[in-house]
Amino acid sequence: MKHIGTDQAVVTADGFDREPSAAELDAIEQEMPVITAEVELLDAQIIALDRTPNELDTRRIRRARRKVLAARLAAANLTTMHIPGASA
């Protein structure tokens, strides 16, 4: 006699219900300077939205853009240094 029953799925935690792994937290930590610089650029752009940008607003945006580029460059250099087999 065959057992007739329903197939039950294994009950596991949903992928969205878990905490970030140590590797994911490290990746976020490495990207944090870029994220911070991009937020500062966004803040500078938002300030200039309500009015005609004056010289101070223009300088603030230009400085924030340079900071974003420098943070991205540093992050790219940091990433290439950790690639196995890459020349130092």
N, C-alpha and C positions, 0 to 999 in steps of 0.2 A: 504494500500500500504506500502511495506517495503522500508526502506531507504537503498539504495545500495551505499556503499562508502568504501574507503580503511581504514583499521585500522592504526591509527597513533600511533607510540610509543611516550611515554612521553619524552620530551627533557630534559635530565638532564646532569649534568656534569659527564664526564668520571671519573672513580675511580682514574685514574692516574693524573688527572688535578687538584686535590685538594691539599690543604696545609696539612702538618702533624698536627694531633690533639695534644692537650696538653699532653695527656697520652703518645703518641708516642715520643714527644720531651723529656719528662721526662725519658723514657726508654733509649733513645739515650744518654742523659746526664749521666745516671747511668753507661752505658757501655763505656763511653768515656775513662776512665783510661785504660781499657783493650785494646781498639782500639789503643790508643797512645802507649802502651807497645808493642803491636804486630807490629806496624809500625817501632818502634825502633829496634826490633828483625829482621825484614825484611831488614832494612837498614844495619844492621851489617852483615847479611848474604850476601847481595849484594856486600858490600865492599870486602868480602873475596872470591868472585867468580872469580875475575880476576887474582888472584895470589894464591900461596900457603899460607894458613893462618899462620901468625906468632903468637908469644905468645900474642901480643896485640890484634890481631883479635880474638883469642881464648877466651881471657878474656872478650872482648866486647860482644861476642856472649853468653858466659856463664852468664854474668851479665844481658843481655837482656832477656834470658830465665827465670832467676830467677825473674825478674821484671814482666814478663808475668804471671808466676805462682802466684806471690803475688797479682797481680791485679785481676786475676780470683778468687782467694780465697776470697779476699775482696768483690768482686761482688757477689759471692755465699753466703757469710755470710750476706750481705746486703739484698739479695733477701729472704733468709729464715726468716729474722727478720720481714718482711712485710707480711708474710703468716698468715692469720687469723687462730687462733686456735693453732698455733705453740708455743711450749714452749720457753721461752726466756732464 
